Amino acid sequence: MKSYIYTLQDPITGLIRYVGKTSDTGRRYIAHLSPSNLANKKKAQWVSALKKLGEKPILDILETVEGNGVAEEMFWIYQFKSWGFDLLNVTPEEKGVLISKANKNVAKKEQHKRKLRESLSTGNYVVYKNGIFIGSWKSPVEASINTGIPQTSIHRLSKNGKTGKHKDSVLHGVSVTFLPIPKRD
């Protein structure tokens, strides 16, 4: 497999701002121009600023290598930095921080899911429409299946104690009460 080590150059200043690697320079260049590049906010902001001026970065191939090019990319990043270039690359150290933050977010989501599962097994969701009892189910999933009301709406209405007000939706006049099952000693 061939990889290409390339630079992105600022067309206004002529300075190298980014060093990268790819097996497909055309696809990778288009990806750099995409506004949804959230992994590297500094680079995305630079590209966006250039685009507002009617410019685009210039992609120039430094070398073609056999393999995935990871070592060569790192060499060139550190080489350009040692020459004083202000690169917009996310360094391996910064990537570690980003991965750490992502892992913390995943852990928070898992904790939230666990608490939600625990709360589902501790009572019943009682659904009323315009004050008329519709039914009682052990989970928002069961209530959703039996009433056609979205599961998230059942859970939300049970938490805030309000009645659905959307006249043109299935929620109009719906209220949900969560009745906890008493704990036994």
Beta strands, then each sheet from edge to edge (+ up, - down):
strand 1: 2-9
strand 2: 16-22
strand 3: 58-66
strand 4: 123-129
strand 5: 132-137
strand 6: 174-180
sheet 1: 2+ 1- 3+
sheet 2: 5+ 4- 6+
end
